[in-house]
C-alpha cells in the first residue's frame, strides 16, 4: 500500500518481524471511515491504520480463534456508521468500536461463504450479492453492533445478478448475466421495490454486455453497451420509455453525465463523443476529428474524471487529455506525461489538488491540478 501526502510517498507493506505493518501485501479494498483512519482489507486479514499516530492494528477473522488464515475480504462498506465486511469462505463480519474486535454477523438460512459485493442502502438495508443470487437484508444497530434476522432473495424474474451499483440515494442498479437491467428501491423495513427497465436492442444485433447506466440532471437515463452504443430513456409513469439509440456500432467503455443534459461517451477506438441526451448534436474528439488539435491516434477511452468544469480522460496509447470548457471544448495534451506507453487504466481524486493516474505497468502518476506537473511513482520490479 502506497500513500502520497502531496510531497512524499510512504510505502506500507508486510514485515513478519514488525507487528506495526500490514498483514499482507495483497490489498483488496480500502475504506476511509473518518479523518486519519483507513481500513485496508487484504487476502490475509484486515488492517486498521491510524495515519496520524502511524499505528497499524491487524485483525484476523476466524470462527473461534484469531489464528491467521488465508481470507479474502472482497468488499467493505459502512452501515449506519458501523464497518461491515464480507470475507471469502467465512461470511459477514461487523466491527465493534467498544470491544475493538470483529464479530460474525449471522444470517439465518443464508450461505454467506461466497459473497461478491455488499452495499449499504439508505433505509437500514444491506444488499448482498453472492454467487447464489442477490439478497436484501434489513439490519438493526444496537450498542454499536449490527444484527440481521433474515435475508430475503430479490426476485429478478429468473435473471442472475452480475453486478450492483448505487444509482441514487435510495436506489441501486442491478445488471444481470442475461443482459437485463433492474433498479431496486429501498423501503424502510420492507422488501425493495423492483423495477425492470426494458432494454431496446436491435433485433439480430449483438450489442454486448449492459454497462452501468447514469441519470442525467433531469432524470433521463442513459444505458451503455459494450459493443453497441447507448440507449436513452425518458420517465413515463412508473417506468421508462426508450426514446432513441445512438452510435449503435460503437463499442462503449464508460459514460459520464454532466450539467445541461450533457453526456460524455468513452469509446473503444473512436475517442470521446460529447453529446446531449437527445443527441441532436455531438462533438467528436478522436482519430476522425476534423480539428487537427483534437485528433487522437488511438481513440480508446478507458476512464473519466470530472474536476469542476474540466474533464480529464484516460486513454489507451494517448495518455491523459484535458477538455476545458463544456460549451466550446478545447483539447490539449498534458505536458509532460512521462509515461512510457501512455496506457492509462484509472483516474481518481488524490490528496488535496492532485489527480491519481493509474497506468498499465508504468506505475502511479500524481498530477498536480494547479501547476500541471506530473510525477511518476513506480514500484519495485521483481525482475530487477
N, C-alpha and C positions, 0 to 999 in steps of 0.2 A: 504494500500500500504506500503510495506517494502523496505527500501533502505539499502544496505550493502556497506560501504565505505572502506572495507578492514580491518577495526578494530572494528567498532561498527555497530549495527543495529538500524536504526531510523525508527519508525513507524509513518505513516501519516494516519489519519483517520478523520471521520466526527465528528465535535463538533458543535452542533447547536448554542452554545454561542460564538463561535470563527469564525469570517469570514475568518481568515487565516488558514483554514482547508479544507479538501476535501469536496466536495458537497455530496458524498455518499461513503459508504464502499464497494459497489459492483463495482469493476473495470472491465471494458470490454476490453479496448485496451490501449496501451501505445505507444507513438511515441516520439523519441528524435529528435528534429528539429535542434538544434545546441548545442554546449557545454553548459551544465548547464541549459538548457531549456527542460522540459518534458511536453508533452500534455497527460493528463490522462482522458480517456472517461469513464464515469460511467453510471449507469442506471438513474441518476438524475443530468444531466448536465455534462459539460466538464470543466476541470481544467488546467490552465497554471501554471506550477511550475517552479519558478526560484530558483534552488537549491543553487546557490552561495549567493543569498540575503535572502534565506529562506522565500520566499513570494509565496503565492498561490492566484490566481485570478480565481473566479468562473464565468462560463458563462452558462446561462440557455437559450436554444434556444426556440423560440416561434414565432408565426406568427406576432403579433403586440405588444407584451409586453415581459418583462423579468420575468414574474411571474413564479416561479418554477413549473414544471410539470414532471411527470414521463416519461423520454425519454431515450431510449436505443441507445447509439452510437455503432453501430455494427462494423464500420470499419473506419480507419483513414489512409490517405496517403498524400503525398506531390506531387503536380503537378506544375512543373516549379518553385519550391520554395514556392508555396502557399499551406497552410494547407487546406485540404478538408476532410470532414467527412460525413458519412451517418448516419441519425438519424431515429430511428423507428417511423413510423406514422408522419413523418414531411418532410423528403426528404433529399436533399443535402444542405450542408452549407459550405461556404468558410470563411476564417478569414482574415480580413483587418488589417495589421500591423499599418497602418497610423491612422485608426479610432479606433483601439483596440476593434473591435466588430466582431461578426459573422453576415453574411448576407446570405439570401437564394439564392441558385443557381437554377433558374427556368429553366426547360427544357420543351419546348412546346410539348404537346401531349404525355408526358410520366408520368405515375403514379410512383412517386419515394417513395411512402409511405413504401414499404416493400423491401428495399434494403438489400441484404445479404452480398455482398462484393464489394468493389471498388478497382481498381488497375490502377495506372497511367502508361501509355505507354511512350515510348521514344519520339514519334513524335507528341506531343501535343494532345494526345488522352487519354480518360478516359474510362476504361472498367467498366461497371456497371452490376452486376449480381443481378437480382430481382427474385421474385417467378414467374414472368410472362415471364422470359427469359433473355437472355444476350444482352446487347446493347453496341454499340461503339459511344462515344460522343466526337467529336473534340471540343477543347476548345481554347479560346483566353485569354490572360492575358493583362490587361490594367490598369495602375496605381495600381498595386498590387491586382486587383480583377479578378476573373475568370468568364467568361460568356460562356454559351453553347447555341447555336442556335437550335440544334437538336440532337437527339439521335436515331441512326438507329439500328433496330434489326439485330442481326447477325444470318444468316440462317445456322443452323446446320443440315440441311436436315431432319427435322422432329424430331430431338433429343432434349431433355431438359437438359440444362446445370445444373450440380450438383456442380461443383467447378471450380475455375480458379486460376492458379498459374503461376508465371513467369517462362519461360523456358530459354530464352536468353535475351540479351539486347534489342532485337527488336521483341520478340515473347512471347506468353503465351500458356500454355497447358490448355485445357478445357476437363474435364471428364464429362460424362453425366449419367443420371439415367438409360439409356438403356445399359450402359457398352461400349460406344463408346469413342474414343479419337480423339481430334482435336488439331491442332496447328494453331494459328492465328498470322499473321504477320502484324505489324503496318506499315502504309504508311502515310506520311505527307499529311493531307488534303483530304484523300480518305478513302473509306471503306477498312477494313482489308482484306487481302488475307487469305482465309480459306482452310486449307489442312487437310483432314481426313487421319489418319494413320490407315489403315485396320488392325484390330487385328486378329491374328490367335489363335483360341481356338479349342481344340479337340472336335469333334462332340460328343454330348451326355454327355459332362462333364461340370459340373457347377464349374467354376473357381472363382466365386465370383465377387466382385467389382474391377474395374480397379483402381489401385493406381496412384500416381503422378510419371510419368516417369523421368528418368535422362539421360542426354547426357554424353557420355564418352569423353575423350580428343580428339579423332579423329573424333567425330561427329556421332558415332554409338549411337543407342538408346536402352535403357533397360526399359521394361514395367513390373511392378509387378502386381500380382493378389492376392486378399485377401485370396483365398482358393486354388490357383493353380500355384505356382512358378512364373517364369519370362519368357518373350519372348525377344529375341534380334533381332534388325533390323539394316540393313545397308542402307545408302542413295543409291537411284537408280533413276537417272533422277530428276524429281521434287517430288519424293515421297520416300517411303521406301519399302524394301522387307524383310519379316521375314526370318531370317537365321536359327533359332532354338528355341526350347522350352526346358527349363531345370527345373528340380525339380517340375514336374507337380503336385505332390500330397503334396507339402509342402506349408502350409499357410504362406504368406509373410506379415510382418508388415511394414517394411521400407527397403529402399535400399540407398546406397551411392556409388557414383563413385569417384575414386581417380586416382592417376597417373598410367601410363603404362597400361591403359585399365583395371584396377583392379576394381572389383565390390564387395561390401560387402552387403550381404543379411541377414537381420534380420528376423528370422522365428518365428513361433508360436509352440515351442516345440522341435525343433532340434538345437537351438543355432544359431551361426553365421557361415555362409558359405562365405569363402573368395574364389572368383573365378576370372576368366578373362572373357572378353567379349565373347570369343569363347568357354568358359567353358571346354577347353581341360584338365585342371587340376583344382582341388579345394581343399581347406583345411577346415576341419570341426572342429569347437570349440563348443562342446556341450555334451549332455548326452551320445552320441555314439562315442565320440572321443577315439582313441586308446591311446593317451598320457594321463597319469594319471593327470598331472598338467593342462590339458585342458578339463577336464571333469566337466560339469556343471550339477547340479541336475535337474533343470527345463528346461532350454533351451529356455525360452520365451523372445525374444528380443523386446524391445519397442522403443528404440531410439539410435541414434549415435551422437557423437560429435568428429570432427577431429581437432587435435591440432598439426600442423606440420606433422610429420610422426608418431604420436602416436594417436591411435584410442581408444576412450572411448565408452563403450557400457553399456547402461542402461537396466537392466534385471528385470523381474518379479520373485522375490524369490531368485535370485542370486546376488542381489545388483549391484555394479558397478565394471566392469572389465576393464583392460587396456591391449591393444595389442600393443606391441612395435616392431618396425622394420617390414616393409611390406614384405621384401624378405624372412625372416625366422621368422615368427610370434612366439613370446614368450608371454605366458599368465601368469599374476599373479593377484590375487585378491588384491584390495586395503585394507590396514590395518591401522587403524581400520575403519570400515564403519560406525559404530554407528547408524545404522538404525534397528529398532526392527524387521520389517518384510521383509526388503531388497527389497521392491517393488518400482521400480523407473518408473516414468511416462515420465519425460522430462529432457533434458540436454541443457544448454545454456551457452554462454560465459558471465562471470561476469565482475567486475571491475578489471582491471589490470591482474594479473595472477591467477584469481580464476575461477573455474568451478561451475556453479549453478546446483544443483541436486534437481529436484522436485520429491517428494516421494508420496506414497499413504497413506495419513492420518498421516504421521510422520514428517511433516514439510519440511523446505528447508535446504538442505545441501550446505555448502560452502567448496569446496575442493581446497586447495592450490596446484597448479600445480608444484610449486618448492619444497616445503617442504613435500608434500604428506599428509598433515594433513587435517582432515575433522572436520568441526564444524557444528553441527545441530542446527537449529533455529526453534522453534515451536511457533505457535500462541496460543491464549487462548482457552482452551476447554470450550464451553458453559456449559457443564455438571459440570465443576468444579467451 
